[in-house]
Amino acid sequence: MTTAEIAARILPRPTLNGRATRVSGLVLVSVRDLLIVCAPVLFQLAMVLAQSSQPGYNPLRDTISSMVWGPQGWLQTVNFFFFGALLMGLAWQLRPWLARSTWARVGGLLLLLVGAEFIVLGVCPTASPGGAKDAAAVIHGLTVYFIVFSFPAACFLMAKALRVGKLSEFIFPYTIVTGVFGMGLIVLGLFLMVREAHWFGMLERVLLLNGFIWIEVVAVYFVGDGFVKRLRALKSA
């Protein structure tokens, strides 16, 4: 046996190892992108499951955060963590498009912080039904306000930078409309607080739906395209 043949048997094969590394990397990135695209749907599914296990829960009156005190409250807590991490992932994925202006980068940072604040909601639960407000409940309430006000601001700041690609003439006005609608819901929420109306559960769900639809559209448009390309790369790998 020649020296070359011995070396071929003993030494690693960089081509095969490189291919395996590339394939595993593509798989991990593809799974990440798929989860980001599906984040709003996964949140809603988990929320419905947690809600269905809580007797006497009224979605028109009761907040989503109060579900953490139900029989399946752990599910909503995990839901906050998981969605927050995926929203931060979306904000990170949008960096190449937001890098074109300072205001857009600030908007991207706000979106990243909104994702982080969802994680805070999981760490600091709201007050239990009939229970006194503790420090965690106060932090929870302040965090909700931060999310509610920051998301429309992020939309306004990012809108122009997201005006790219085939759907640029749709994404730009839609992002502005999402921000305006979010601000309108904030005004309605303040009105309901003054009138002491018991519709906060419904208002909260409309606020979330407004944000979730935008997140889904943006994720499919900006992240989904890369996901499809990576799937094609995996087939040819």
C-alpha positions in Angstrom: 0.0 0.0 0.0 1.4 3.4 -1.0 1.8 6.4 1.3 -1.0 8.1 -0.6 -3.4 5.2 0.0 -2.7 5.2 3.7 -3.2 8.9 3.9 -6.5 8.6 2.1 -7.7 6.1 4.7 -6.5 7.9 7.8 -7.0 11.6 7.0 -10.6 13.1 7.0 -12.3 13.9 3.8 -12.8 17.7 3.8 -15.2 17.6 0.9 -17.7 15.2 2.6 -17.3 16.9 5.9 -17.8 20.3 4.3 -20.9 19.0 2.6 -22.3 17.6 5.8 -21.6 20.8 7.7 -23.3 22.8 4.9 -26.4 20.6 4.9 -26.8 20.7 8.7 -26.4 24.4 8.6 -29.0 24.8 6.0 -31.4 22.6 7.9 -31.0 24.6 11.2 -31.4 27.9 9.4 -34.4 26.6 7.5 -36.1 25.4 10.7 -35.4 28.8 12.3 -37.0 30.6 9.4 -40.0 28.3 9.3 -40.6 28.9 13.0 -40.4 32.7 12.5 -42.9 32.6 9.7 -45.3 30.5 11.8 -44.8 32.4 15.0 -48.2 34.3 15.0 -50.1 31.1 14.2 -48.3 29.1 16.9 -49.0 31.8 19.4 -52.7 31.8 18.6 -52.9 28.0 18.8 -51.2 27.9 22.2 -53.5 30.7 23.4 -56.6 28.8 22.3 -55.4 25.6 24.1 -54.7 27.5 27.3 -58.0 29.3 27.1 -60.1 26.2 26.5 -58.7 24.6 29.7 -59.7 27.5 32.0 -63.3 27.3 33.3 -65.2 30.7 33.4 -62.7 32.5 31.2 -64.3 35.2 29.2 -62.1 36.3 26.2 -64.1 39.6 25.8 -63.4 40.6 29.4 -60.3 38.7 30.6 -56.8 39.5 29.4 -54.5 37.0 27.7 -52.0 37.4 30.5 -54.5 36.1 33.1 -54.5 32.7 31.4 -51.1 31.9 33.2 -53.2 31.3 36.3 -55.4 28.6 34.7 -54.9 24.8 34.7 -52.7 25.0 31.6 -51.1 28.4 32.6 -47.6 27.0 31.9 -48.6 26.8 28.2 -49.2 30.6 28.0 -46.0 31.3 29.9 -44.0 29.2 27.4 -46.0 30.9 24.6 -44.7 34.3 25.7 -41.1 33.0 25.8 -41.3 31.3 22.4 -43.1 34.1 20.5 -40.7 36.7 22.0 -37.7 34.8 20.9 -39.1 34.3 17.4 -40.0 38.0 17.1 -36.5 39.0 18.0 -35.4 36.6 15.3 -37.5 38.4 12.8 -36.1 41.8 13.8 -32.6 40.4 13.4 -33.5 39.0 10.0 -34.7 42.4 8.8 -31.3 44.1 9.5 -30.1 44.2 5.9 -33.1 46.2 4.8 -33.2 48.4 7.8 -29.5 49.3 7.6 -30.2 52.0 5.0 -31.4 54.6 7.4 -30.9 55.5 11.1 -34.6 55.8 11.8 -35.2 52.4 10.3 -32.5 50.9 12.5 -34.2 52.5 15.5 -37.5 50.9 14.4 -35.8 47.6 14.1 -34.3 48.0 17.6 -37.8 48.8 18.9 -39.2 45.6 17.2 -36.3 43.6 18.8 -37.2 45.1 22.2 -40.9 44.2 21.7 -39.8 40.6 21.3 -37.7 40.8 24.4 -40.6 42.3 26.4 -42.8 39.3 25.5 -40.2 37.3 27.3 -40.5 39.6 30.2 -44.2 38.9 30.3 -43.4 35.3 30.8 -40.9 36.0 33.5 -43.2 38.5 35.4 -46.8 37.2 35.4 -49.8 39.5 36.0 -51.5 39.5 39.3 -53.6 36.4 40.1 -57.4 36.8 40.0 -58.4 38.5 43.2 -54.8 38.7 44.3 -52.8 41.8 45.3 -50.4 43.4 42.8 -46.8 42.5 43.6 -43.6 43.8 41.9 -43.8 41.2 39.1 -47.4 42.3 38.3 -46.3 45.9 38.2 -43.5 45.1 35.8 -45.9 43.0 33.7 -48.3 46.0 33.4 -45.5 48.4 32.4 -44.2 45.9 29.9 -47.6 45.7 28.3 -47.7 49.5 27.9 -44.2 49.4 26.4 -45.3 46.8 23.8 -48.5 48.6 22.9 -46.8 51.9 22.3 -43.5 50.6 20.8 -45.0 48.4 18.0 -46.8 51.2 16.1 -43.7 53.4 16.5 -41.6 50.7 15.1 -43.9 50.4 12.1 -43.7 54.1 11.4 -39.9 54.1 11.6 -39.4 51.0 9.5 -42.0 51.5 6.8 -39.9 53.4 4.2 -36.9 51.0 4.6 -39.2 48.0 3.9 -40.3 49.5 0.6 -38.3 46.9 -1.5 -39.0 44.1 -3.9 -42.0 43.2 -5.9 -44.5 44.1 -3.2 -42.8 47.3 -2.2 -45.9 49.4 -3.1 -48.0 47.2 -0.8 -45.6 46.7 2.2 -45.0 50.4 2.7 -48.6 51.7 3.0 -49.7 48.5 4.8 -47.0 49.1 7.5 -48.2 52.7 7.9 -51.8 51.5 8.2 -50.8 49.0 10.8 -49.2 51.7 12.9 -52.1 54.0 12.5 -54.6 51.3 13.4 -52.5 50.4 16.4 -52.5 54.0 17.6 -56.3 54.2 17.1 -56.7 51.1 19.3 -54.6 52.7 22.0 -56.9 55.8 22.0 -59.9 53.4 22.2 -58.2 51.6 25.1 -57.7 54.8 27.0 -61.4 55.7 26.5 -62.4 52.3 27.8 -60.2 52.8 30.9 -62.0 56.1 31.6 -65.4 54.6 31.1 -64.4 51.5 33.1 -65.7 49.2 30.3 -65.1 45.5 30.6 -64.0 44.9 27.0 -60.2 44.8 27.5 -60.0 41.2 26.6 -61.5 41.9 23.2 -59.4 45.1 22.7 -56.2 43.2 23.6 -57.0 40.5 21.0 -57.7 43.1 18.3 -54.4 44.8 19.1 -52.6 41.5 18.9 -54.3 40.5 15.7 -53.3 43.8 14.1 -49.6 43.1 15.0 -49.8 39.4 14.2 -51.1 39.9 10.6 -48.3 42.5 10.0 -45.7 40.1 11.4 -47.0 37.2 9.3 -47.0 39.3 6.1 -43.5 40.7 6.7 -42.1 37.3 7.8 -43.4 35.6 4.7 -42.2 38.3 2.4 -38.7 38.9 3.8 -37.9 35.6 5.5 -40.0 33.1 3.6 -38.2 33.8 0.3 -34.9 32.8 1.9 -36.5 29.7 3.4 -37.6 28.6 -0.1 -34.1 29.2 -1.5 -32.5 27.1 1.3 -35.0 24.3 0.6 -33.9 24.2 -3.0 -30.2 24.3 -1.9 -30.9 21.3 0.4 -32.4 19.3 -2.5 -29.3 20.0 -4.7 -26.8 19.4 -1.8 
